[in-house]
């Protein structure tokens, strides 16, 4: 069986996301996704040389102490042996073996709240179907949640996962959180199901759901548009057809609103 195919940021048991770029593919789709993923970085991305692990950790520590927003650090000249063994709490990393570039993403509380909330909701539904042993928290193998001022970067990451997995990853969930207002966008991104050839498929947004609230009224009603559940197909997650009473996972508007409320509490809204 192939690996579970929804991507979630790693839960607390394994908080570091380590991605390996393909270095032997001649697919133009893969090549494009590699380039886009590493170039679609915010303007305030920190650039540094990562020739030693101690140098990488020092720069990360300095930036963690001076920022209250999500930040990217792009290290150059990183040896594969360093990238393979690097792990640090509250960070995610992406490594390109061909260029030896490593992107480190620093997270804040709102991101961890969204990640845990969404991951917990999915696990709750799985356990209720008696399938708790069917999925393991492997970080890079389970739901991609992101918080960033660079929506383009989130889309590039989603495209990279879908294209480079060669069909193993079926669905990516993007969570885009506004830094200025209580507004969150949940998006389910998949490969275009109307295209038969995997080499020709390209990611498309299957569903977008937004959660918002009046910024001047902390206890005002949450608006979910459209007021429909975010659906994760059973086969997308467990790579097989459901056997009744097994079913698709539906994260209701109320569940999405509850996750949003916790995120906004972390943000101070």
Rosetta silent file (secondary structure, phi, psi, omega in degrees, C-alpha in Angstrom):
SEQUENCE: XXXXXXXXXXXXXXXXXXXXXXXXXXXXXXXXXXXXXXXXXXXXXXXXXXXXXXXXXXXXXXXXXXXXXXXXXXXXXXXXXXXXXXXXXXXXXXXXXXXXXXXXXXXXXXXXXXXXXXXXXXXXXXXXXXXXXXXXXXXXXXXXXXXXXXXXXXXXXXXXXXXXXXXXXXXXXXXXXXXXXXXXXXXXXXXXXXXXXXXXXXXXXXXXXXXXXXXXXXXXXXXXXXXXXXXXXXXXXXXXXXXXXXXXXXXXXXXXXXXXXXXXXXXXX
SCORE:     score description
SCORE:     0.000 S_00000001
   1 L     0.000  140.171  177.236    0.000    0.000    0.000 S_00000001
   2 L   -74.044  168.272 -176.512    1.255    3.487   -0.744 S_00000001
   3 L   -67.990  153.676  173.140    1.742    6.045    1.991 S_00000001
   4 L   -50.903  145.254 -163.175   -1.237    8.017    3.382 S_00000001
   5 L  -116.543   13.391  170.539   -1.921   10.765    0.962 S_00000001
   6 E  -107.945  139.570 -176.102   -3.112   13.815    2.850 S_00000001
   7 E  -102.094  124.863  174.946   -0.403   16.095    4.144 S_00000001
   8 L  -126.713  140.826  175.151   -0.580   17.562    7.635 S_00000001
   9 L   -58.572  144.717 -171.247    2.133   19.472    9.413 S_00000001
  10 L   -60.504  136.655  174.360    3.730   17.216   11.958 S_00000001
  11 L   -74.497 -176.930 -170.187    2.093   16.910   15.385 S_00000001
  12 H   -63.712  -23.272 -178.604    3.992   17.265   18.632 S_00000001
  13 H   -66.083  -26.438 -175.090    5.410   13.746   18.540 S_00000001
  14 H  -151.119   77.129 -165.756    7.559   14.612   15.531 S_00000001
  15 L   -80.323    6.853 -177.375    7.606   18.361   14.948 S_00000001
  16 L  -111.195  126.449  177.882   10.153   18.603   12.149 S_00000001
  17 E   -96.851  118.695 -179.887    9.181   18.369    8.497 S_00000001
  18 E  -119.391  115.280 -178.950   12.044   17.161    6.303 S_00000001
  19 E  -108.078  142.637  177.338   11.433   17.031    2.569 S_00000001
  20 E  -113.349  124.815  178.402   13.784   15.526   -0.009 S_00000001
  21 L   -77.484  147.681  174.361   13.797   16.918   -3.525 S_00000001
  22 L   -67.546  135.372  178.988   13.992   14.570   -6.502 S_00000001
  23 L  -121.499    8.474 -178.600   17.473   14.594   -8.017 S_00000001
  24 L  -132.573   17.718 -176.883   17.012   12.034  -10.781 S_00000001
  25 L   -99.937  138.803  176.681   13.806   13.069  -12.518 S_00000001
  26 L  -107.628   14.043 -179.821   13.672   14.450  -16.033 S_00000001
  27 L   -71.610  128.755  178.041    9.971   15.300  -15.823 S_00000001
  28 H   -64.552  -29.434  178.124    9.291   18.929  -16.812 S_00000001
  29 H   -66.982  -43.059  179.203    6.441   19.034  -14.284 S_00000001
  30 H   -65.320  -44.034 -179.634    8.763   17.984  -11.461 S_00000001
  31 H   -60.079  -43.720  179.667   11.463   20.421  -12.588 S_00000001
  32 H   -63.706  -43.011 -178.018    8.963   23.296  -12.653 S_00000001
  33 H   -66.547  -35.878  175.767    7.582   22.455   -9.218 S_00000001
  34 H   -60.690  -49.008 -178.413   11.110   22.310   -7.754 S_00000001
  35 H   -63.081  -47.482 -177.793   11.966   25.746   -9.117 S_00000001
  36 H   -62.331  -40.448 -177.520    8.645   27.308   -8.099 S_00000001
  37 H   -62.785  -37.083 -177.920    8.813   25.864   -4.596 S_00000001
  38 H   -89.810  -17.648 -179.703   12.230   27.384   -3.927 S_00000001
  39 H   -96.471  -19.493 -176.078   11.654   30.681   -5.718 S_00000001
  40 L   -84.803   52.769 -178.799    8.195   31.492   -4.327 S_00000001
  41 L  -101.753  149.693  178.607    9.619   32.864   -1.082 S_00000001
  42 L   -61.215  159.474 -178.589    8.546   36.117    0.650 S_00000001
  43 L   -64.395  -25.736 -177.394   10.642   39.245    0.139 S_00000001
  44 L   -91.749   16.775  177.479   11.801   39.188    3.772 S_00000001
  45 L   -61.289  132.903  178.213   13.353   35.713    3.469 S_00000001
  46 E   -83.064  134.381  177.711   16.711   35.559    5.258 S_00000001
  47 E  -113.654  135.129 -177.424   19.586   34.219    3.156 S_00000001
  48 E  -156.013  162.339  176.195   22.640   32.600    4.731 S_00000001
  49 E   -88.237  132.487 -177.663   25.363   30.011    4.169 S_00000001
  50 L  -114.762   51.567 -175.392   24.680   26.671    5.833 S_00000001
  51 L   -72.969  -21.427  177.493   28.067   24.997    5.613 S_00000001
  52 L  -134.709  154.580  179.551   27.901   23.690    9.189 S_00000001
  53 H   -66.307  -37.506 -179.597   25.080   22.572   11.461 S_00000001
  54 H   -64.049  -37.454  178.422   26.205   24.920   14.230 S_00000001
  55 H   -66.009  -40.330  178.666   26.027   27.901   11.850 S_00000001
  56 H   -62.827  -47.165 -179.046   22.502   26.906   10.786 S_00000001
  57 H   -64.015  -36.890 -179.515   21.318   26.562   14.376 S_00000001
  58 H   -64.386  -45.506 -178.786   22.858   29.904   15.353 S_00000001
  59 H   -67.709  -39.229  176.888   21.082   31.804   12.583 S_00000001
  60 H   -62.062  -45.846 -178.804   17.778   30.075   13.328 S_00000001
  61 H   -60.760  -42.443  179.532   18.074   30.903   17.022 S_00000001
  62 H   -62.710  -39.051 -179.094   18.803   34.569   16.285 S_00000001
  63 H   -76.114  -32.012  176.674   15.769   34.856   14.033 S_00000001
  64 H   -65.372  -32.123 -177.834   13.466   33.040   16.444 S_00000001
  65 H   -78.398  -15.423 -173.014   14.361   35.553   19.124 S_00000001
  66 L  -119.840   13.975 -178.790   13.606   38.577   16.962 S_00000001
  67 L  -136.470  147.019  173.868   10.393   37.694   15.126 S_00000001
  68 L  -121.624   18.786  177.576    6.731   37.207   15.980 S_00000001
  69 L  -129.389  165.225  175.338    5.670   36.224   12.461 S_00000001
  70 L   -63.883  134.798 -178.566    6.313   33.249   10.220 S_00000001
  71 E  -137.880  146.488  175.573    9.712   33.612    8.599 S_00000001
  72 E  -107.912  143.332  172.446   11.712   31.699    6.002 S_00000001
  73 E  -124.913  127.093  179.420   15.483   31.223    6.004 S_00000001
  74 E  -107.512  111.847  179.359   17.176   29.992    2.828 S_00000001
  75 E   -97.229  137.743  175.987   20.527   28.312    3.460 S_00000001
  76 E  -108.423  163.077  175.795   22.971   27.650    0.628 S_00000001
  77 L    58.868   42.787  179.668   25.857   25.160    0.407 S_00000001
  78 L   -95.388  123.773  178.810   24.182   22.660    2.763 S_00000001
  79 L   -70.236  142.153  178.277   25.677   19.168    2.698 S_00000001
  80 H   -55.639  -36.068 -179.864   23.160   16.316    2.327 S_00000001
  81 H   -63.850  -32.573  177.353   24.529   14.703    5.487 S_00000001
  82 H   -72.342  -47.191 -177.792   23.654   17.852    7.435 S_00000001
  83 H   -63.166  -39.546 -177.113   20.158   18.155    5.934 S_00000001
  84 H   -63.531  -31.207 -174.784   19.362   14.466    6.472 S_00000001
  85 H  -106.127    0.955 -175.656   20.070   14.653   10.194 S_00000001
  86 L   -79.136  135.188  179.006   18.884   18.159   10.969 S_00000001
  87 L  -153.312  133.174 -179.482   15.932   18.506   13.351 S_00000001
  88 L  -153.838  131.906 -177.607   14.709   21.450   15.402 S_00000001
  89 L   -61.496  147.100  178.176   11.425   22.077   17.195 S_00000001
  90 L    65.006   24.957  174.460    9.013   24.689   15.767 S_00000001
  91 E  -135.315  159.176  169.726   10.657   24.552   12.341 S_00000001
  92 E  -128.496  152.157 -178.341   10.041   22.764    9.064 S_00000001
  93 E  -135.551  149.556  177.303   12.699   22.170    6.436 S_00000001
  94 E  -135.073  130.672 -172.632   12.863   21.516    2.716 S_00000001
  95 E  -127.326  135.100  175.804   16.067   20.408    1.010 S_00000001
  96 E  -109.944  110.386 -175.824   17.093   20.263   -2.657 S_00000001
  97 L   -66.286  -31.316 -177.329   19.956   17.805   -3.106 S_00000001
  98 L   -69.476  -44.602 -177.765   20.825   19.058   -6.556 S_00000001
  99 L   -94.232  -15.792 -175.737   21.319   22.716   -5.574 S_00000001
 100 L    62.366   33.609  172.076   22.097   22.062   -1.876 S_00000001
 101 E   -95.887  138.286  175.581   19.611   24.747   -0.872 S_00000001
 102 E  -128.348  126.089  177.241   17.686   24.222    2.366 S_00000001
 103 E   -99.557  127.838  174.486   14.649   26.268    3.340 S_00000001
 104 E  -110.138  129.926  177.924   13.853   26.538    7.031 S_00000001
 105 E  -110.773  121.597  178.570   10.404   27.784    8.015 S_00000001
 106 E   -92.073  135.410 -176.427   10.007   29.248   11.504 S_00000001
 107 L  -110.354  159.713  175.129    6.553   28.943   13.053 S_00000001
 108 L  -118.397  176.602 -175.285    4.538   30.903   15.578 S_00000001
 109 H   -57.901  -38.467 -178.171    1.771   29.859   17.957 S_00000001
 110 H   -61.087  -38.125  179.721   -1.074   30.468   15.494 S_00000001
 111 H   -65.881  -45.932 -179.285    0.455   28.005   13.065 S_00000001
 112 H   -63.703  -36.487  178.560    0.877   25.270   15.660 S_00000001
 113 H   -63.432  -44.802  178.630   -2.700   25.846   16.832 S_00000001
 114 H   -64.228  -43.042 -178.487   -4.054   25.438   13.297 S_00000001
 115 H   -62.169  -49.912 -178.514   -1.889   22.371   12.683 S_00000001
 116 H   -66.009  -39.018 -178.504   -2.881   20.601   15.890 S_00000001
 117 H   -64.748  -46.499 -179.628   -6.536   21.553   15.500 S_00000001
 118 H   -69.990  -44.283  178.369   -6.863   20.260   11.961 S_00000001
 119 H   -62.564  -40.374  178.598   -4.748   17.173   12.565 S_00000001
 120 H   -64.467  -38.769  179.299   -6.681   16.382   15.734 S_00000001
 121 H   -63.775  -41.382  178.787  -10.006   16.697   13.942 S_00000001
 122 H   -66.219  -44.725 -179.570   -8.907   14.232   11.263 S_00000001
 123 H   -64.177  -36.108  178.885   -7.556   11.756   13.810 S_00000001
 124 H   -59.639  -45.580 -179.290  -10.776   11.979   15.840 S_00000001
 125 H   -66.037  -37.862  179.164  -12.833   10.926   12.821 S_00000001
 126 H   -65.051  -44.611  179.674  -10.417    8.095   12.031 S_00000001
 127 H   -63.697  -37.037  179.604  -10.542    6.748   15.582 S_00000001
 128 H   -64.973  -22.344  176.129  -14.349    6.889   15.569 S_00000001
 129 L   -90.145    4.273  179.752  -14.293    4.532   12.567 S_00000001
 130 L    74.410   25.936 -175.196  -12.095    2.112   14.534 S_00000001
 131 L  -116.547   29.666 -177.057   -9.101    2.798   12.301 S_00000001
 132 H   -58.924  -28.716 -178.874   -6.702    4.308   14.803 S_00000001
 133 H   -86.565   -1.705 -176.070   -3.958    1.849   13.843 S_00000001
 134 H   -87.378   -8.378 -178.398   -4.288    2.626   10.139 S_00000001
 135 L  -139.808  138.920 -179.680   -2.490    5.962   10.252 S_00000001
 136 L  -119.998  145.993  178.970    0.701    7.062   11.953 S_00000001
 137 L   -76.858   88.583 -177.147    1.888   10.639   12.715 S_00000001
 138 L  -102.418   12.647  175.934    4.817   10.811   10.279 S_00000001
 139 L    69.637  -86.266 -176.903    4.860   14.560    9.819 S_00000001
 140 L   -74.797   -1.807 -177.288    5.678   14.814    6.127 S_00000001
 141 L  -105.527   -3.977 -170.046    3.290   11.938    5.331 S_00000001
 142 L  -116.272  -77.221  173.064    0.050   13.151    6.726 S_00000001
 143 L  -130.967  130.683 -178.739   -1.836   17.009    6.085 S_00000001
 144 L   -86.704  114.483  176.706   -0.061   20.089    4.903 S_00000001
 145 L  -117.923  135.341 -179.182   -1.053   23.089    6.983 S_00000001
 146 L  -136.908  148.410  172.832    0.662   26.398    6.469 S_00000001
 147 L  -129.400  117.573 -175.024    0.553   29.884    7.890 S_00000001
 148 L  -162.333  149.346  174.116    2.350   32.485    5.848 S_00000001
 149 L   -75.479   -9.803 -178.667    2.039   35.954    4.408 S_00000001
 150 L  -104.446   90.386  178.258    3.115   34.361    1.124 S_00000001
 151 H   -62.790  -33.735  178.124    0.088   32.540   -0.290 S_00000001
 152 H   -59.315  -37.651  179.122    2.124   31.904   -3.440 S_00000001
 153 H   -66.702  -40.949  178.399    4.610   29.915   -1.347 S_00000001
 154 H   -61.937  -43.383  178.529    1.852   27.776    0.135 S_00000001
 155 H   -64.039  -39.555  179.244    0.500   26.991   -3.330 S_00000001
 156 H   -63.738  -39.932  178.194    4.010   26.166   -4.564 S_00000001
 157 H   -63.859  -43.087  179.904    4.504   23.758   -1.649 S_00000001
 158 H   -61.975  -43.401  178.964    1.170   22.071   -2.380 S_00000001
 159 H   -63.099  -40.401  179.824    2.067   21.681   -6.051 S_00000001
 160 H   -60.544  -46.329 -178.788    5.467   20.233   -5.146 S_00000001
 161 H   -60.691  -47.819 -175.679    3.903   17.581   -2.916 S_00000001
 162 H   -66.369  -41.667 -175.605    1.288   16.518   -5.450 S_00000001
 163 H   -78.329  -43.723 -175.355    3.631   16.396   -8.455 S_00000001
 164 H   -76.046  -16.562 -179.205    6.762   14.941   -6.856 S_00000001
 165 L   -77.707   -9.020  179.404    4.909   12.153   -5.023 S_00000001
 166 L    55.914   40.464  174.952    4.133   10.481   -8.376 S_00000001
 167 L    98.509  -12.114  179.746    0.558    9.792   -7.362 S_00000001
 168 L   -71.275  -36.891  177.981    1.084    8.798   -3.714 S_00000001
 169 L   -90.728  121.446 -176.464   -0.154   12.162   -2.411 S_00000001
 170 L  -100.776  -26.683 -172.331   -3.801   12.665   -3.357 S_00000001
 171 E  -149.899  137.793  173.372   -4.755   15.773   -1.410 S_00000001
 172 E  -123.673  133.349  176.164   -3.097   18.790    0.195 S_00000001
 173 E  -106.547  123.324  176.644   -4.945   21.074    2.595 S_00000001
 174 E  -102.661  131.832  173.085   -3.769   24.666    2.754 S_00000001
 175 E  -118.206  110.172 -177.288   -4.701   26.833    5.727 S_00000001
 176 E  -106.056  117.042 -173.418   -3.953   30.489    5.026 S_00000001
 177 E  -109.332  125.765  176.939   -4.249   32.736    8.098 S_00000001
 178 L   -71.192  137.779  177.643   -4.471   36.503    7.908 S_00000001
 179 L   -83.189  -18.392 -171.052   -2.085   38.333   10.230 S_00000001
 180 L  -106.886  -25.224 -177.751   -4.241   41.477   10.397 S_00000001
 181 L  -137.492  157.420  176.098   -7.849   40.304   10.651 S_00000001
 182 L   -73.523   83.704 -177.894   -9.720   37.233   11.925 S_00000001
 183 E  -145.231  125.899 -178.622   -9.897   35.577    8.537 S_00000001
 184 E  -132.056  137.104  178.575   -8.800   32.048    7.616 S_00000001
 185 E  -116.483  123.600  175.707   -8.986   30.279    4.277 S_00000001
 186 E  -103.251  128.270  179.589   -9.100   26.481    4.057 S_00000001
 187 E  -131.693  134.452  172.972   -8.329   25.020    0.640 S_00000001
 188 E  -101.087  120.713 -176.438   -8.320   21.438   -0.609 S_00000001
 189 E  -116.050  130.144  179.850   -5.875   21.055   -3.516 S_00000001
 190 E  -135.746  169.966  170.380   -5.740   17.955   -5.729 S_00000001
 191 E   -75.237  147.897 -177.653   -4.450   16.910   -9.122 S_00000001
 192 L   -60.078  113.262 -176.548   -6.940   17.535  -11.916 S_00000001
 193 L   -72.693  -10.511 -178.539   -9.081   14.352  -11.990 S_00000001
 194 L   -83.544   -7.944 -179.913  -10.160   14.967  -15.595 S_00000001
 195 L  -101.097  126.621 -175.564   -6.642   14.246  -16.921 S_00000001
 196 L   -78.112  -35.851 -176.635   -5.797   10.567  -17.314 S_00000001
 197 L   -86.553  126.469  179.336   -1.998   10.837  -17.558 S_00000001
 198 H   -61.031  -34.264 -178.407   -0.170   11.554  -14.285 S_00000001
 199 H   -66.399  -23.969 -177.184    2.600   13.331  -16.210 S_00000001
 200 H   -99.967   -7.152 -177.837    0.074   15.821  -17.589 S_00000001
 201 L   -72.240  149.018  178.937   -1.885   16.432  -14.395 S_00000001
 202 L  -138.618  143.697 -176.642   -1.602   19.772  -12.638 S_00000001
 203 E   -60.582  145.447  175.475   -2.893   20.816   -9.192 S_00000001
 204 E  -142.467  152.089  178.703   -6.251   22.520   -8.939 S_00000001
 205 E   -79.791  119.924  179.632   -8.283   23.865   -6.024 S_00000001
 206 E   -85.442  -36.212 -178.601  -11.177   21.509   -5.327 S_00000001
 207 E  -154.580  135.975  173.682  -12.783   23.516   -2.524 S_00000001
 208 E  -121.979  127.687  178.281  -12.192   26.841   -0.794 S_00000001
 209 E  -130.203  130.640  179.823  -13.883   27.634    2.519 S_00000001
 210 E  -113.034  143.921  174.542  -13.320   30.846    4.482 S_00000001
 211 E  -119.380  130.902 -178.280  -13.936   31.531    8.158 S_00000001
 212 E  -146.522  164.065 -179.618  -14.210   35.143    9.327 S_00000001
 213 L  -154.338  153.398  178.449  -15.421   37.279   12.190 S_00000001
 214 L   -62.973  119.329 -176.754  -15.863   40.989   12.928 S_00000001
 215 L   -63.356  -24.827 -178.429  -12.436   42.164   14.110 S_00000001
 216 L   -90.413   -2.523 -178.948  -14.041   44.746   16.420 S_00000001
 217 L  -132.351   90.454 -174.315  -16.328   42.237   18.126 S_00000001
 218 L   -56.183  -27.480 -176.681  -14.322   39.356   19.635 S_00000001
 219 L  -108.647   20.424  178.846  -17.438   37.344   20.501 S_00000001
 220 L   -73.362  163.700 -177.735  -19.348   37.985   17.287 S_00000001
 221 L   -67.008  140.652  177.422  -20.711   35.127   15.215 S_00000001
 222 L   -83.088  134.745  177.262  -18.295   33.318   12.922 S_00000001
 223 E  -104.048  125.478  177.354  -19.202   33.326    9.236 S_00000001
 224 E  -111.760  121.049 -179.519  -18.291   30.258    7.172 S_00000001
 225 E  -128.991  128.592  -16.610  -18.537   30.682    3.386 S_00000001
 226 L   -68.903  158.243 -176.464  -19.759   28.524    1.820 S_00000001
 227 L   -81.311   66.080 -178.596  -21.356   26.809    4.813 S_00000001
 228 L  -131.678  159.758  178.916  -20.323   23.311    3.711 S_00000001
 229 L   -75.116  153.790  170.478  -17.932   20.726    5.172 S_00000001
 230 E   -87.868  117.038 -171.262  -14.325   20.342    4.091 S_00000001
 231 E  -101.718  130.806  173.556  -14.260   16.795    2.733 S_00000001
 232 E  -114.467  113.427 -176.725  -11.298   14.440    2.848 S_00000001
 233 L   -63.517  139.379  179.486  -11.997   11.338    0.792 S_00000001
 234 H   -56.968  -45.767 -178.973  -11.539    8.030    2.586 S_00000001
 235 H   -67.109  -32.551  177.522   -9.564    6.618   -0.334 S_00000001
 236 H   -62.727  -33.741 -176.685   -7.417    9.782   -0.476 S_00000001
 237 H   -87.487  -44.246 -171.840   -6.371    9.182    3.112 S_00000001
 238 H  -111.576    4.024  171.661   -6.114    5.401    3.410 S_00000001
 239 L    61.180   32.591  173.718   -5.494    4.384   -0.205 S_00000001
 240 L  -158.370  163.236  177.588   -8.417    1.957   -0.412 S_00000001
 241 L   -71.578  144.532  178.291  -12.151    1.968   -0.874 S_00000001
 242 L   -71.648  147.188  174.063  -14.214    2.353    2.332 S_00000001
 243 L  -111.089  115.615 -176.614  -16.053   -0.641    3.749 S_00000001
 244 L   -48.941  136.522   11.189  -19.336    0.448    5.400 S_00000001
 245 L   -89.198   18.988  175.166  -19.708    1.966    7.919 S_00000001
 246 L   -62.507  150.965 -173.343  -16.370    3.561    6.910 S_00000001
 247 L  -159.049  169.445  174.375  -16.852    6.879    5.166 S_00000001
 248 L   -62.045  153.778  175.948  -15.270   10.105    3.939 S_00000001
 249 E   -90.723  126.122  179.543  -14.129   12.540    6.608 S_00000001
 250 E  -118.213  112.477  176.001  -16.253   15.685    6.714 S_00000001
 251 E   -88.834  105.897 -171.984  -14.961   18.614    8.745 S_00000001
 252 L   -67.445  163.308  174.411  -18.171   20.526    9.378 S_00000001
 253 H   -55.512  -38.124  178.006  -18.512   24.333    9.340 S_00000001
 254 H   -63.986  -39.658  179.356  -18.801   24.202   13.141 S_00000001
 255 H   -66.555  -42.816  177.690  -15.542   22.226   13.369 S_00000001
 256 H   -64.385  -37.213  177.000  -13.741   24.673   11.079 S_00000001
 257 H   -65.174  -38.536  178.270  -15.149   27.539   13.126 S_00000001
 258 H   -65.052  -42.150  176.538  -13.874   25.958   16.329 S_00000001
 259 H   -61.775  -42.943 -179.262  -10.368   25.574   14.870 S_00000001
 260 H   -62.638  -41.102 -179.814  -10.489   29.188   13.684 S_00000001
 261 H   -59.797  -42.252  178.748  -11.542   30.426   17.127 S_00000001
 262 H   -65.899  -39.050  178.625   -8.500   28.805   18.743 S_00000001
 263 H   -64.760  -45.035 -179.232   -6.191   30.297   16.114 S_00000001
 264 H   -65.408  -33.246  175.526   -7.637   33.786   16.579 S_00000001
 265 H   -62.305  -39.862  177.532   -7.258   33.407   20.351 S_00000001
 266 H   -66.285  -33.121 -179.941   -3.557   32.711   19.803 S_00000001
 267 H   -80.330  -14.835 -178.957   -3.333   35.770   17.564 S_00000001
 268 L    89.987   16.815  178.131   -5.059   37.998   20.115 S_00000001
 269 L   -87.522    0.000    0.000   -8.199   38.694   18.065 S_00000001
